[in-house]
Amino acid sequence: MKKTWGYLGACFLVMVLASSAFAGGVVNKTNWSAEYIRTMNRNAATDYADIVFYNPAGTVHMDEGGFVNLSVHYFPKLYEHTIKTGPFAGKYESDEPSMVPGLFALYNASRWSLFFGVSNTVGGGKVIYDDGSLRTVLIGAQALPGLPPAAGYNRILSQKIEAEAMGPGYMIGGAIKATDNLSLSMGIRYIDVSQDAKGSVTFGSDVQGVPDYTAKIDYEWDAQGVGAILGINYTLSQDTTLAARYETRTALRYNYTINSNEPVGLMALSSLGVTDGMTRRQDHPATLGLGVSHQFLPKLRAESNLTYYFNNDADWDGDQKKVNNGFDAGLAMEYAFTPEFIGSIGYMYTKIGLKSRYAKDFSVNLPENPNLDAHSIGLGGAYALRPNLDLNFGIGGVFYVDDDITSPVGDVDYEKTIYFGAFGVQYKFM
């Protein structure tokens, strides 16, 4: 019994932040710029410096000179799951927002370019369940029989979980024009992931004089890795651009540090084999980004993207076998209302890749932050405030496909919704 609840407790904290940000695969995140927020599709763009991450080979097709592009995204998030039956029936939710920045810089000398970028590539914020979650309910329900019988602990008084994950990626590289129509790029990206989690369940007793008892788990884990990013951009005609980006797998080996010596929490971790100083593998999967952009009219441009995540080729200590490769697919439209103002709207469908027989497996799909298929819509615009100063802004939402599970404490429905807003500014030097 103790081993069972210990496994559940540790597993919850290991995986709770597998997909905090809204766009991308089980691990990968691709919401890096305000330009992306307003279009959902940037793999074949050649207009703003955020393409350092999306279409690096296209940077040589921008205007000559130096560019600095800064974006800030704000994500109100609502994660909910409802235990429909049993003694713990009720709704458990987290509505903690997140804020994610992105910075891109490049210098384009027409035939070659150099660039740098940094934005979030893994995780993406915090979840706080002030009244607990299905996971803390499971911990509590399994822990009660293992507490000293004479103490008379027979109920859960309070519960809470909180976890945060951020994994910025730092990229540097360059591009060249092999011909007037064909350009190639190569970059190196360093990913630095830092995550922490805290959880507690407080038990009450009917025995007079017996104090409440709180089980705690508090630890953190981090990993660093380096991968390459290759790009190709082909100008098929004056109006049509084809582009591709390939990100190699980045090996991430997480190192764990336990910050709490509370014995029940330590038992939960040790029963799973989680100890202070241990390591665990969860790679950033290889990714292929494809895009086509076409200028239908002088004022109307359309772009379609497919971003494919090679989850099966990553090393997740065996959990990659429970997931198929995933993808994002979308379409965007931009219209120039005036020479200074461009409006845009975009749609994206995300297929996360969970195999059906593992869709309810807690080790890859937790109710606190479940991996769910989704429909995303973004809209906004770009405004040229001055010849060398541009503003980008976007709003939208991600509407996830609800799912349900059968847990040891009852049937559960879970869902999540994310709304977002972003603002970006780009300044051109020289």
Helices and strands as residue ranges (DSSP letters): H 2-15, H 34-39, H 51-54, G 56-61, E 65-75, E 77-83, E 90-94, E 98-108, E 112-129, H 134-143, G 144-146, G 149-151, E 153-177, E 182-205, E 213-235, E 240-247, E 253-258, H 263-272, E 279-281, E 286-297, E 300-310, G 311-313, G 319-322, E 326-336, E 341-351, G 356-358, E 374-386, E 389-400, E 403-407, E 410-429
